[in-house]
Amino acid sequence: MAIIYNEKKRTFSLHTAKTTYQLKIGNLNYVKHLYYGATIQDEDLIYLVRRYDRGFSGNPYESLKERTFSLDAQPQEFTTQQQGDFRINSIEVQNADGSFSFNGRYRSHKMYKGAFTLNGLPTAIATENDTVDTLELVIEDSVTKIQVTLLYSVFEEADIIMRAARVHNGGEGEISLKRIMSVNMDYMNGRNLDLVSLPGRYGQERQVERQPLTHHVHKIRSGRGISSHQQNPFIALVDRTANEEYGSCYGFSLMYSGSFIAEVELDQYDQARLVMGINDRLFSYVVGPGEDFDTPAVLMTYTHKGLTKMSHNYHNFFRNNLNRSKFVKDVKRPILINTWEAAFFDFDDEKLVEIAKAARDMGVEMIVMDDGWFGKRDDDNSGLGDWVVNEKKIKCGLPKLVSQINDLGMKFGIWFEPEMVSEDSDLFRAHPDWAMEIPGRRAVRSRNQLVLDVSRREVQDYLIRSINGILDSANIYYVKWDINRAITDLWSNVLPADRQGEISHRYVLGLYRVMDGIIKTHPDIMFEGCAGGGGRFDSAMLTYFVQYWSSDNTKPLDNLKLHYGSSFVYPVCTMGAHVSTASPMVPIETKAAIAMCGTFGYELDATKLSKEEIEKCRKMSGYYHKFYDLNFFGDYYRLTNPFEPVNLVAWECVAKDKKKALLTVVTVHLTVNGPQEYIKCKGLLPNRKYRITGDGNEWTATGMALMHAGVPVPREIPEFTAFLYHLEVID
């Protein structure tokens, strides 16, 4: 059992392969957090918690005038409300009598095999090779009878703990949740911690920022209704001295696709508290007597071996435990060409066939028909919501078009944007009340479209029915599922005024139901997510989509930073990346080498390429297949930081048995008569000899030499040259 309860000491020790997480039922039955770190024995670590008389920090009444016990200074597993703790909190609830108070204390617990599940929310799944145990620990307010069940599933081999909380209203009147977090983590010593986050913007998603904790509340949040381009629902707290190879790193990935918040406070005593969950801005959720409210799950990992090991923990877990689709591991994903940058809205069936014919010679295996194939859709002003084929463009009909593509030996993919509606559409004219619009106000437009109220059951049913109708009408192999705006004008015509604060969360729950009804019912279709690029790239989405379009920005040098930042939590096999005509000064071979740090494809008009360019693409497509297993399933190493002033950007994918590796090096800055540059490999077998093939040369060296002395990179080369070095054990 990965979870051990010591009844005498009242401690719970949660053990993964290399970590221990400990909590304790402490004074007055408050649940204390004692430890999260490298594996220790099941000893009681309460000795770490010292008590002092803290000025202006209140004491629970039951402490009987004991001034050294204050929740304002004690490490807690889940916070109270208005009980003397003035730090950031896990819960804010308005009780049936109008008061704001929650005094949760230990009530009960149970342990069982397997992972917990949540009502309407995605969670990680256990494989047949996993050891997974779950603890459910109930804390209760004895006055209001509100219970919070703290959920912990321990994925032992993966070094991952999944956490969530469930609120149960055991009282006789309605309560209103104003804030409810999925996780609370207290650090008894936080003054030497840095906060790592992945901020960005449209076209520049998941950049990397690292900042020391200061005596403030640090907020990472999205209030856009989606997890957003601007922030990603992942953060890490790391030692000030931690780097890629050593130092304590704590990772937190929220499995939620809507507005979220993560807050970290360094308090007056240099203790740190982290909370993470649904954004409480514009949030209020009524929970009736006997009803429950589930929070999204958080995937936590810890390592003392640096940022690379933290990333590997997430990469392995995301590949194995989020999505059961056969396209995750069992079926090789085809090289695709997407028509958006090739044709935008200006295409018909004949043009699509011509693009497919030309792309086939590049080694492309699938064509994806992007926006513009449905309804009255010649620009972005009309048609969204009308999921019927426009036969003025697709004159032969969709089944016939797909058949023609299949006859070329290629697969067919299609684009949808289910959650939005155009005012100039049959759907909006029939159901204007399905669009979100606050009474008496005109809705905010974005990309000339409005947001469907996906919280409504009839809207969900319409989307499931109409999109499934298209998917079932032809031999469709792939779907790109897009959303091209943030969500505003939160209002639903089917909820009363006092429950409008529930819309944002109900929207997300409705979206998951729609995806259950479409994606989960089509196991033979490969689904890729998109949100104007990477605006909703999160671990919850990866339970539905095997890959996610990383960014609408296809400039290869920008993507060096994008892939670097994404790799802190997301594996290569989830990051959609294409070769495009952007940045014409960058060689097409370099564009392809960068796109192979992703799922690989093309975003261009193949009919406009020269024979020489076609042949170069065919060669790079061959490399995609040759190195597929290394890129998709190998261990990924960040070898340089593109946010620093470097001449070379390099990364490496190493097979699990360490006998093969692919080292990719991209020159980003050449200086006249500069020094010789070397790239040091990682993750190899030190005493085995490797054959290295690349830059037109072949030689042998031990893993130890390659890791400590490095690989020399040629200097007399054109600007923006890329090198692929294939390493393979030969003895």
C-alpha positions in Angstrom: 0.0 0.0 0.0 1.4 3.4 -1.1 -0.5 5.1 1.7 0.2 4.3 5.4 -1.9 5.5 8.3 -0.2 5.3 11.7 -3.2 5.2 14.0 -1.2 5.9 17.1 0.6 8.9 15.7 -2.4 9.9 13.5 -0.1 10.4 10.5 -0.7 9.7 6.9 2.4 9.0 4.8 1.9 8.9 1.0 4.8 7.1 -0.7 5.6 7.2 -4.4 8.7 5.4 -5.7 11.0 8.3 -4.7 9.0 10.7 -2.6 7.0 11.0 0.6 4.1 13.3 1.4 3.0 13.4 5.0 0.0 14.9 6.8 -1.2 14.6 10.4 -4.3 15.0 12.5 -3.0 17.5 15.0 -4.1 19.8 17.7 -7.8 20.2 18.0 -8.2 17.9 15.0 -6.9 20.4 12.5 -5.1 18.6 9.7 -1.5 19.7 9.4 0.8 19.4 6.4 4.2 18.1 7.5 6.4 17.1 4.6 6.7 16.7 0.8 10.1 15.6 -0.5 12.5 12.7 -1.0 11.5 9.3 0.5 11.6 9.0 4.3 10.4 6.3 6.7 7.0 6.6 8.3 8.2 8.6 11.3 6.2 11.4 12.7 7.6 14.7 11.5 5.6 16.9 13.9 8.9 17.8 15.5 9.4 20.2 12.6 6.5 22.3 13.7 7.5 24.7 16.5 4.9 26.9 18.3 5.4 30.4 19.5 3.3 33.2 20.8 2.8 35.2 17.6 1.7 38.7 18.1 -1.7 39.7 16.5 -2.2 36.0 15.4 -5.4 34.7 16.9 -5.9 31.5 18.7 -8.8 29.0 18.4 -11.2 29.4 21.4 -10.8 25.7 22.3 -7.0 26.2 22.8 -8.0 27.4 26.3 -5.9 30.6 26.3 -2.9 28.8 24.8 -1.3 31.6 22.9 1.3 29.5 21.1 -1.2 27.8 18.8 -2.4 29.9 15.9 -3.6 28.9 12.5 -1.9 32.0 11.2 1.4 30.3 11.6 0.7 26.6 11.4 1.2 24.5 8.2 -2.2 23.3 7.1 -3.5 20.8 4.6 -6.6 22.8 3.8 -7.3 26.2 5.3 -10.1 27.4 7.4 -12.0 30.7 6.9 -12.2 33.4 9.6 -10.4 31.2 12.2 -7.4 33.4 12.7 -5.5 32.6 9.5 -5.0 35.7 7.4 -3.0 34.2 4.6 -4.4 33.2 1.2 -7.0 30.6 1.7 -8.4 27.5 0.1 -12.1 28.1 0.7 -14.5 31.0 1.0 -18.1 30.1 1.6 -21.2 32.0 2.5 -23.3 29.9 4.7 -27.1 29.6 4.8 -27.3 32.3 7.5 -25.2 34.7 5.5 -22.0 34.3 7.5 -18.6 33.7 6.0 -17.0 31.0 8.0 -15.5 27.5 7.7 -13.8 25.7 10.5 -12.9 22.3 9.1 -11.5 19.6 11.4 -10.8 16.0 10.9 -14.0 13.8 10.7 -13.0 10.5 9.0 -11.0 8.9 6.3 -10.9 5.9 4.0 -8.3 4.3 1.7 -8.7 2.2 -1.3 -7.0 0.8 -4.4 -7.3 2.7 -7.7 -7.6 6.4 -8.6 -10.5 8.7 -7.6 -12.8 10.1 -10.3 -14.7 13.4 -10.3 -18.2 14.4 -11.4 -18.0 15.8 -14.9 -14.2 16.6 -14.7 -11.3 14.7 -16.3 -8.8 12.8 -14.1 -5.7 10.8 -14.7 -6.2 7.1 -15.4 -4.3 4.1 -14.1 -2.6 1.6 -16.5 -2.3 -2.1 -15.8 1.3 -1.5 -14.8 0.5 1.2 -12.2 0.2 0.9 -8.5 -2.4 3.5 -7.4 -3.8 4.0 -4.0 -6.3 6.7 -2.9 -6.9 8.5 0.4 -10.1 10.3 1.1 -9.8 12.5 4.2 -12.9 14.3 5.4 -12.8 17.6 7.4 -16.1 19.1 8.7 -17.4 22.3 10.2 -19.4 21.1 13.2 -21.7 24.1 13.1 -22.6 24.3 9.4 -22.1 20.6 8.6 -20.1 21.5 5.5 -17.7 18.8 4.7 -14.6 19.0 2.5 -13.2 15.7 1.3 -9.5 15.9 0.5 -8.7 13.5 -2.3 -5.2 12.0 -2.9 -4.4 9.4 -5.5 -0.8 8.2 -5.4 0.6 6.9 -8.7 3.6 5.1 -7.1 5.9 4.3 -10.0 5.3 7.7 -11.7 6.1 9.8 -8.7 2.8 11.7 -9.2 0.2 12.5 -6.6 -3.2 13.6 -8.0 -5.2 15.9 -5.6 -8.7 17.4 -5.6 -11.4 18.4 -3.1 -15.1 17.7 -2.9 -17.4 20.0 -0.9 -20.5 18.4 0.6 -23.3 20.5 2.0 -24.5 18.5 5.0 -26.6 21.4 6.3 -30.3 22.3 5.8 -29.9 25.4 3.6 -28.1 26.5 0.5 -24.5 27.6 0.7 -22.6 29.7 -1.9 -19.0 28.9 -2.7 -17.1 32.1 -3.5 -13.7 30.4 -3.7 -12.7 26.7 -3.6 -9.2 25.5 -4.4 -8.1 22.1 -5.5 -4.8 22.1 -3.6 -3.2 23.9 -0.6 0.5 23.4 0.0 2.3 24.9 2.9 6.1 25.1 3.1 7.6 25.7 6.5 10.6 27.4 4.9 9.9 29.2 1.7 12.4 32.1 1.7 14.8 30.3 -0.8 12.1 29.3 -3.3 11.7 30.5 -6.8 8.4 30.5 -8.8 8.6 29.2 -12.3 5.7 29.9 -14.6 4.8 29.9 -18.4 3.4 33.3 -19.3 2.9 34.5 -22.9 0.5 36.0 -25.4 -1.1 35.0 -28.7 1.7 33.8 -30.9 4.2 33.7 -28.1 2.7 31.1 -25.7 4.5 29.4 -22.8 7.5 31.5 -22.4 9.5 31.0 -19.2 9.8 33.3 -16.2 11.5 32.5 -12.9 11.3 34.9 -10.0 12.2 34.6 -6.3 9.4 34.6 -3.8 9.0 37.9 -2.0 6.8 38.9 0.9 3.8 39.4 -1.4 1.1 37.3 -3.0 2.2 36.1 -6.4 -0.7 35.4 -8.7 -0.7 33.4 -11.9 -4.2 33.4 -13.4 -6.5 33.4 -16.4 -9.9 35.1 -16.3 -10.5 34.5 -20.0 -12.8 31.5 -19.7 -10.0 29.4 -21.2 -6.7 28.4 -19.7 -5.3 31.0 -22.1 -2.3 32.1 -24.2 -1.4 34.5 -21.4 -0.9 32.0 -18.6 -0.7 28.2 -18.4 -2.2 26.2 -15.6 1.2 24.9 -14.5 3.7 26.3 -12.0 6.7 25.0 -10.2 8.3 26.0 -6.9 12.1 25.3 -7.0 15.1 25.9 -4.9 16.9 29.1 -5.6 19.9 27.1 -6.6 18.0 24.5 -8.6 19.0 23.9 -12.3 18.4 21.3 -14.9 20.3 18.6 -13.1 20.0 19.2 -9.3 17.9 20.9 -6.7 14.4 20.5 -5.3 11.5 21.1 -7.7 7.8 20.9 -6.9 5.5 20.9 -10.0 1.7 21.6 -10.1 -0.4 21.0 -13.2 -4.1 21.9 -12.9 -6.4 19.6 -15.0 -8.8 22.4 -15.9 -9.5 24.2 -19.2 -11.3 27.3 -17.9 -10.4 30.4 -15.8 -7.9 29.3 -13.1 -5.7 30.8 -10.5 -2.5 29.9 -8.7 -1.3 32.0 -5.8 1.8 31.8 -3.8 2.4 33.8 -0.6 5.6 34.2 1.3 4.3 35.1 4.8 5.7 37.2 7.6 7.5 34.2 9.0 9.1 33.2 5.7 6.6 30.3 5.3 5.2 29.8 1.8 1.7 28.8 0.9 0.5 27.7 -2.6 -3.1 27.4 -3.6 -4.4 26.4 -7.1 -7.8 25.9 -8.6 -10.8 27.6 -10.3 -10.4 31.4 -10.6 -12.7 33.0 -8.0 -13.2 36.1 -10.1 -16.8 36.2 -11.3 -17.3 32.9 -9.5 -20.1 32.0 -7.1 -21.6 28.5 -7.0 -24.7 27.5 -5.1 -24.6 24.1 -3.4 -27.9 22.9 -2.1 -28.5 20.6 0.9 -27.1 17.1 0.3 -25.3 18.3 -2.9 -21.6 18.0 -3.8 -19.2 20.3 -5.7 -16.0 18.7 -7.1 -12.9 20.8 -7.8 -10.6 20.0 -10.8 -7.6 17.7 -10.1 -4.0 18.9 -9.7 -1.1 16.7 -10.7 1.8 17.1 -8.3 5.4 15.9 -8.6 8.5 16.3 -6.6 12.2 15.6 -7.3 15.5 16.7 -5.8 17.2 16.0 -9.1 16.4 19.3 -10.9 14.1 20.6 -13.6 14.9 17.9 -16.2 13.7 15.2 -13.8 10.6 17.1 -13.0 9.8 17.4 -16.7 10.5 13.7 -17.3 8.0 12.8 -14.5 5.3 14.8 -16.3 6.3 13.7 -19.8 6.1 10.0 -18.8 2.8 10.5 -16.9 1.1 12.5 -19.7 2.1 9.8 -22.3 0.8 7.0 -20.1 -2.0 8.2 -17.9 -4.1 10.9 -19.5 -5.5 9.5 -22.7 -6.4 6.0 -23.8 -6.5 6.8 -27.5 -4.7 4.3 -29.7 -3.0 7.3 -31.3 -1.0 8.0 -28.1 1.3 5.0 -28.5 -0.2 2.2 -30.6 -0.7 3.9 -34.0 2.0 6.1 -35.6 0.5 9.5 -36.4 0.6 10.5 -40.0 2.5 13.6 -41.5 -0.2 16.1 -42.3 -0.6 19.2 -44.4 -3.1 21.8 -43.2 -4.8 24.0 -45.8 -5.1 27.2 -43.7 -1.9 29.0 -44.7 -2.2 27.4 -48.2 -5.6 28.7 -49.1 -7.4 30.4 -46.1 -11.1 30.5 -47.1 -10.3 30.4 -50.9 -10.6 26.8 -51.9 -12.8 24.2 -53.4 -12.7 20.4 -53.8 -10.6 20.5 -56.9 -7.9 22.7 -55.2 -7.8 20.4 -52.2 -7.1 17.4 -54.4 -4.3 19.3 -56.3 -2.7 20.3 -52.9 -3.0 16.6 -51.8 -1.3 15.4 -55.0 1.6 17.7 -54.6 1.9 17.1 -50.9 2.0 13.3 -51.5 5.4 13.8 -53.2 6.7 15.5 -50.1 6.0 12.4 -48.0 2.8 13.8 -46.6 0.2 11.2 -45.6 -2.9 13.3 -44.7 -4.5 16.5 -45.8 -6.6 18.6 -43.4 -9.4 20.8 -44.7 -9.3 23.8 -42.4 -11.9 26.6 -41.9 -14.3 27.5 -44.7 -15.9 24.2 -45.8 -19.3 24.6 -44.0 -22.4 26.8 -44.1 -22.0 30.2 -45.7 -18.3 30.6 -44.8 -16.3 32.8 -47.1 -14.7 34.9 -44.4 -14.9 35.0 -40.6 -18.1 37.0 -40.5 -20.6 34.2 -41.1 -21.4 30.5 -40.9 -20.1 29.4 -37.6 -22.6 27.0 -36.0 -24.0 25.7 -39.3 -22.2 22.4 -39.4 -23.4 21.4 -42.9 -21.2 21.0 -46.0 -21.0 24.0 -48.3 -21.5 22.2 -51.7 -20.7 25.4 -53.6 -17.2 24.7 -52.5 -17.2 21.0 -52.0 -19.2 20.4 -55.2 -18.7 16.7 -55.2 -19.9 16.3 -51.6 -17.8 15.4 -48.6 -17.9 11.6 -49.0 -16.7 11.8 -52.6 -14.0 14.3 -51.7 -12.7 12.1 -49.0 -12.8 9.1 -51.3 -10.7 11.0 -53.9 -8.1 11.8 -51.2 -8.1 8.2 -50.0 -7.6 7.0 -53.6 -4.3 9.0 -53.6 -3.2 6.8 -50.6 -3.8 9.7 -48.2 -5.9 10.2 -45.1 -8.4 13.1 -44.7 -8.8 15.5 -41.8 -11.3 18.3 -41.1 -11.6 21.4 -38.9 -14.3 22.4 -36.5 -15.0 25.3 -34.1 -17.9 24.0 -32.1 -18.2 26.5 -29.3 -18.7 29.7 -31.3 -21.5 31.1 -33.5 -21.7 33.8 -36.2 -24.6 36.3 -36.1 -24.9 35.6 -39.8 -25.8 32.0 -39.5 -28.9 29.8 -39.6 -28.2 28.6 -36.0 -28.1 32.2 -34.6 -31.3 33.2 -36.5 -33.1 30.1 -35.1 -31.7 30.3 -31.5 -30.3 33.8 -30.7 -30.8 33.0 -27.0 -28.1 30.3 -27.3 -25.4 33.0 -27.6 -24.0 34.5 -24.4 -25.3 38.1 -24.2 -26.1 40.0 -21.0 -29.6 41.4 -21.0 -29.7 45.0 -22.1 -26.1 45.0 -23.4 -24.6 44.0 -26.8 -22.2 41.2 -26.6 -18.5 41.7 -27.1 -17.4 40.5 -30.5 -14.0 38.8 -31.0 -13.0 37.6 -34.5 -16.5 38.6 -35.4 -18.1 35.8 -33.5 -20.1 35.2 -30.3 -19.9 32.5 -27.7 -22.4 29.7 -27.5 -23.8 29.0 -24.0 -22.3 25.5 -23.8 -23.5 25.3 -20.2 -27.0 24.6 -21.7 -27.9 21.0 -22.3 -29.7 21.6 -25.5 -26.7 23.4 -26.9 -24.5 20.5 -26.0 -26.9 18.1 -27.6 -27.0 20.1 -30.8 -23.2 20.2 -31.1 -22.9 16.4 -30.4 -25.6 15.6 -32.9 -24.5 17.9 -35.8 -20.7 17.3 -35.5 -21.2 13.5 -35.2 -23.3 13.7 -38.3 -20.4 15.1 -40.3 -17.9 12.7 -38.8 -20.1 9.7 -39.5 -20.8 10.7 -43.1 -17.3 10.0 -44.5 -14.0 8.3 -43.8 -12.6 11.0 -41.7 -9.3 10.2 -39.9 -8.5 13.4 -38.0 -10.2 16.4 -36.5 -8.7 19.8 -35.5 -11.0 21.2 -32.8 -10.5 25.0 -32.5 -11.6 27.9 -30.4 -10.7 31.4 -31.6 -11.7 33.8 -28.8 -11.8 34.3 -25.1 -15.2 34.1 -23.3 -17.0 37.3 -22.2 -20.6 38.3 -21.5 -21.1 35.5 -19.0 -24.8 35.0 -18.9 -27.2 32.1 -19.3 -30.9 32.5 -20.2 -31.7 29.4 -18.3 -30.3 30.2 -14.9 -31.8 32.6 -12.3 -30.0 35.8 -11.4 -28.5 34.6 -8.2 -26.7 31.7 -10.0 -25.1 33.6 -12.9 -21.7 33.2 -11.1 -21.8 29.5 -12.0 -21.7 30.1 -15.8 -17.9 30.0 -16.4 -17.5 26.7 -14.6 -20.7 25.2 -16.0 -19.4 26.1 -19.5 -16.3 24.0 -18.9 -18.4 21.1 -17.6 -20.6 21.4 -20.6 -17.6 21.4 -22.9 -16.3 18.2 -21.4 -19.7 16.6 -21.9 -19.6 17.6 -25.6 -16.1 16.2 -26.0 -17.2 13.0 -24.2 -20.1 12.7 -26.7 -17.9 13.3 -29.8 -14.3 12.4 -29.1 -14.9 9.4 -26.8 -17.4 8.0 -29.2 -15.0 8.1 -32.2 -11.9 6.0 -31.1 -10.7 5.6 -34.7 -10.4 9.4 -35.3 -7.3 11.3 -34.1 -8.3 14.6 -32.4 -6.0 17.6 -32.1 -6.9 20.6 -30.0 -6.4 24.2 -30.9 -7.3 27.6 -29.3 -6.0 30.2 -31.7 -2.9 28.1 -31.4 -1.9 27.2 -27.8 -4.5 29.2 -25.9 -6.1 26.2 -24.1 -3.1 23.8 -23.9 -3.5 22.1 -20.6 -3.4 18.6 -19.0 -7.2 18.3 -19.0 -7.4 18.9 -22.8 -4.8 16.1 -23.2 -7.3 13.7 -21.8 -9.2 14.3 -25.0 -6.7 15.4 -27.6 -3.6 13.3 -28.3 -1.8 16.5 -29.4 -2.4 20.3 -29.3 -1.6 23.0 -31.8 1.2 24.8 -30.0 0.9 28.2 -31.6 -0.4 30.0 -34.7 3.1 31.4 -34.9 5.0 29.1 -37.3 8.1 31.2 -37.3 10.8 28.6 -36.6 13.1 30.7 -34.4 10.2 31.8 -32.3 9.3 28.1 -31.9 12.6 27.4 -30.3 11.4 29.4 -27.3 7.9 28.0 -27.5 9.1 24.4 -27.5 11.6 25.1 -24.7 8.9 26.5 -22.4 6.3 23.9 -23.3 8.8 21.1 -22.5 8.8 22.0 -18.8 5.6 20.1 -18.5 4.4 18.8 -21.9 6.1 16.0 -23.9 7.1 16.4 -27.5 4.4 14.1 -28.7 1.7 16.5 -27.6 3.1 19.7 -29.2 1.7 20.4 -32.7 4.4 21.9 -34.9 4.5 22.5 -38.7 6.8 23.7 -41.5 5.5 26.8 -43.1 6.6 29.6 -45.5 7.1 32.0 -42.6 10.7 33.3 -42.1 11.9 32.7 -45.7 15.6 33.3 -44.6 15.5 30.1 -42.6 16.3 26.9 -44.6 13.5 24.5 -45.0 15.7 21.7 -43.5 16.0 23.9 -40.3 12.3 24.5 -40.2 11.7 20.8 -40.4 14.3 20.0 -37.7 12.5 22.4 -35.3 9.1 21.0 -36.3 10.3 17.6 -35.3 10.5 18.9 -31.8 6.7 18.4 -32.0 4.2 16.3 -34.0 5.5 17.4 -37.4 3.5 18.5 -40.4 3.3 21.2 -43.1 1.3 24.5 -43.2 1.8 25.7 -46.8 0.6 25.3 -50.4 2.4 22.3 -51.8 1.5 23.3 -55.4 3.8 26.3 -55.1 7.0 24.5 -54.0 9.8 23.9 -56.4 11.0 20.4 -57.2 14.1 21.0 -55.1 11.9 22.1 -52.1 9.7 19.1 -52.6 12.7 16.8 -52.5 14.0 18.5 -49.3 10.6 18.0 -47.7 10.5 14.4 -48.7 13.9 13.9 -47.1 12.8 15.6 -43.9 9.6 13.6 -43.8 11.8 10.5 -44.0 13.7 11.7 -40.9 10.4 12.1 -39.1 9.7 8.4 -39.5 13.2 7.4 -38.8 13.3 9.2 -35.5 9.6 8.9 -34.6 10.2 6.7 -31.5 13.0 8.8 -30.2 11.1 12.1 -30.5 7.7 10.8 -29.3 8.7 8.4 -26.5 12.3 9.2 -25.6 13.5 11.3 -22.6 13.8 15.0 -23.6 16.7 17.1 -22.5 17.0 20.9 -22.7 20.7 21.4 -23.5 20.7 25.2 -24.0 18.3 28.0 -23.0 17.1 30.1 -26.0 16.1 32.9 -23.6 19.7 33.5 -22.9 22.2 35.1 -25.4 23.4 31.9 -27.1 24.8 31.1 -30.6 23.3 27.6 -30.6 20.0 26.1 -29.4 20.2 22.4 -28.8 18.0 19.6 -27.4 18.3 15.9 -27.2 15.8 12.9 -27.2 17.2 9.7 -25.7 15.7 6.2 -25.9 14.6 4.7 -22.6 17.3 2.1 -22.8 19.8 4.9 -23.6 21.2 3.0 -26.6 20.0 5.6 -29.2 19.6 9.4 -29.2 18.9 12.3 -31.5 20.8 15.5 -30.8 19.4 18.6 -32.6 21.4 21.7 -32.9 20.2 25.0 -34.5 22.5 27.9 -35.1 20.8 31.2 -34.2 23.7 33.6 -34.3 27.0 33.3 -36.2 30.0 35.6 -35.4 32.9 36.2 -37.7 36.0 34.2 -36.8 34.3 33.0 -33.6 35.3 30.2 -31.2 34.6 26.5 -31.7 31.4 25.6 -30.0 30.6 22.3 -28.3 27.3 20.8 -27.2 27.4 18.4 -24.2 25.0 15.5 -24.4 23.0 14.1 -21.5 21.4 10.9 -20.5 23.8 8.5 -22.3 25.4 5.3 -21.0 28.8 6.6 -19.9 30.9 3.5 -20.6 29.3 2.4 -23.9 30.7 3.5 -27.3 28.3 5.3 -29.7 28.5 5.9 -33.4 27.7 9.5 -34.1 26.3 10.4 -37.6 25.7 14.0 -38.5 27.0 17.2 -40.2 28.3 15.0 -43.0 30.6 13.1 -40.7 30.7 9.9 -38.8 32.8 9.0 -35.7 32.7 7.1 -32.5 33.0 8.2 -28.9 32.0 6.9 -25.4 28.9 8.3 -23.7 31.2 9.7 -21.1 33.1 11.7 -23.7 29.9 12.9 -25.4 28.5 14.1 -22.0 31.6 15.7 -20.6 33.6 16.8 -23.6 30.7 17.3 -26.1 30.1 17.3 -29.8 31.9 19.9 -31.9 29.6 21.9 -34.1 30.9 23.1 -37.5 31.4 26.9 -37.9 31.8 27.5 -41.6 28.1 27.2 -42.4 25.2 29.2 -43.7 23.0 31.3 -41.3 20.4 29.3 -39.4 21.8 25.9 -40.2 20.4 22.9 -38.3 22.2 19.6 -37.5 20.7 16.3 -36.6 23.2 14.0 -34.9 22.1 10.4 -34.6 23.8 8.5 -31.7 23.7 4.7 -31.5 25.5 2.2 -29.2 27.8 -0.1 -31.2 29.3 -2.3 -28.5 
